[in-house]
Amino acid sequence: MKIYRLVRWVILAGLIVSVFLLFKTPDPVSKPQDSRAIAANVDSYQSKMQQLEEAKQHGEAAEVHLTSAEVSAVMSQAASIPAPAVAPTSKNADQSAEQPKIGDYQVSFEGDVARGQFSTELAGKQVYVTVGGHLGAKSGYVTFDPTEFKVGDLSVPVSLVNDQLQKKDGRTERSVKAARLCCGLAG
């Protein structure tokens, strides 16, 4: 009988620690940028994209190198632009109610690993999601092979979330097309 009480207290302690880690604010993956730095990084990003577009129009190969500060700035600026309204259909009516509001975008590149951190609201509380992995290209498409996933400071096994991260739907296809243009990958 005592062993069951001990196991019950160990499980309860584990759950309390898990909930604490879930809502704990993790260390940022990149340095925060002020509004002037964001504007400068967005301008730099846009000029690099213009270089790619001009090379594409002339049929030339081109390559640009984007920094994590530029990518973070563009993502945070894009998040501040409201999405166009879509008339609800029976298919996307349920999806629109489920879509979380994502903000506080941060991106970093360390070696061959890209790491992103985003915040959302869960049960009225700010929760941070950190995902990291290897970016690549295959058949002209951007690939992402996740190596880590965290909610707050709680590490989640990648095998539990990999299917959802790799799931393709209409939004993913549009994102892939935008990423192909953004990264200058041949299509």
CORUR-V524195 format. One record per helix or strand of 3 or more residues. SS is the DSSP state (h for helix, s for strand). FROM is the first residue (numbers start at 1). LEN is the number of residues. If there is no record, write none. Layout:
BEGIN
[[SS FROM LEN] [SS FROM LEN]]
END
This chain:
BEGIN
[[h 2 22] [h 35 23] [h 68 13] [h 90 9] [s 103 8] [s 113 10] [s 125 14] [s 141 11] [h 158 9] [h 170 14]]
END
